[in-house]
Amino acid sequence: MPSEAPHPDTLELAADLRTALGGLVRALRDGDDLPPNQAAVLGLLVRDECSYTVAELADRRNVRHQSMARTVALMAEAGLVAQQPHPTDGRKQLVAATGAGRTALLDQRARREHHIATAIEARLTPVERDRLRDAVALLDRLR
């Protein structure tokens, strides 16, 4: 049975939310040192605390193998990732975040969080901060 179309008010809310979140993300990216694709790869490597092949990274990020190979090459050149031989398949290389890569990612995240925290303190009242805290919980439920 096909689902019903969302109510027009809900569609308007969804559009407003997309616009607000998009604007916030763009504002946060302005000060980023890492390109979004590199930050996403580092985020995956750091979060999962393991190594992946280029093909596995491409699959997880839903990009072409060639695109991921280029991203990994640039990251390796910058010292953000290191490659090592695959233990069971000599044709493959495993990609892992280096200490510098982990630091770059965590520094970028900390800078973004500082930017958001500063804006919250400067622009929101204590009551609005409580409302925002409740909204974050609601946003988590939308995933």
N, C-alpha and C positions, 0 to 999 in steps of 0.2 A: 504494500500500500504506500503510495507516494506521500511524503510529508507535506503538510500545508505550508504555504509561503508565510514567512514571518509577518507580523503586524507592521503596518507602515511606521508606527511610532518606534518599534524595535529596530527597524531598518535605519531610521534616522539616528537613533542612539548609536547603532553600530558604526555608521558613517562618522558621527562626531567623535567617537572613541578612536577610530582609525586615524582620523585627522590629528587628534591631540597626541596620540602615541607616536605617530609619524613625525610630528614636529619636535617632540622631545628627543626622539632618536637622532634626528638630523642635527639638533643643537648639541647633543652629546658627541656626535662624530666629528664636529668641527675641530676639536683639540686632539683627536686620535693620532698616534704615531703609526699604529698598525693599520694597514688596509683591512677592510671588513673580511675579505676571504682569508687572509692570514690569521686574523684574530679568531675566526671561526674554527680554523684548523687547530690552532693552539688551544682553544677552549676545549675541543674534543680530546686532544691528547692529554691535556692537564686533568680534565674531569675524569676521564676513564683510567688515568694513570697506567697507560700501556702504550705499546708501539703498534703501528698499523702499516701495511703496505700502501703504496700510492693508490692501487686499485681499491683497497678497502676504504681509504679516505674519500676517494671519488664517489664510491657508492654511498657512504654515510652522508656526504654533503650533497649528493644528487647532482654531481657535475661530471663532465667528460673526463676520462682518464688523462688526456693530453693537457687539459686545463689544470688538473690537480698536479700533474708532473711539473708544469711550469711554476705553479705556486710553491711547491715543495723545493724546487731548485732555487728560487729566489729566497726562500726562508733559510735554506741551508747556507747560501752565500752570505746571508746576514747573520748567521750564527744562531738563529732561533730554533732550528731543528738539526738533528744529526741523523745520519743514515748508517745502518749497520747491516751486514749480511743476514738474511733470513736463516734460521737454524736448520730448516729442513728442505729448503728450496734455494739453491745457490743462484738461481736466476733472479731472485727477488731481493729487495732491500726493505728493511723495516725503518720507519720514520718515528722518531721520538723527540719530544720537546727537550731542549737543553735548559740549563739553569738560566741562561740569558733570555730564552724564549718564555719560560715560566715567569721570570721577573717582568718582562715587557708586558705580558698579558695582565698580571696582577697589578702592575702600576697603572695600566690603562683603566682597569676596572675601578681601582681606588680613586683615580682622577674623576671618573664619571660619577661615582658615588659621592665624592666630595662636592661636585658641582650640584648634584640633586639636593644633597643635604643643605648646602648653602642657600639654594633657592627656596627650599621648604621653610627654613628658619626666617628668611627675609620676607617671604611673600604670603605665608599662611599663618593664620591665628592658631592658638592651641586647639580650638574646637575643630578647625579645618584640618589640622594634622591628624586628629583622631578619626575624622571622616575619611581622610586619605588612607590611613592604616586599615580601616574597614574595607575600603575600595580595593586595596591590594589583595586582601583575602578573596574578594569576589573575582578579581582578575585571575587569580590562581585557579579558581574553579572553572574558568572558561577554557582552559587548556585541554 
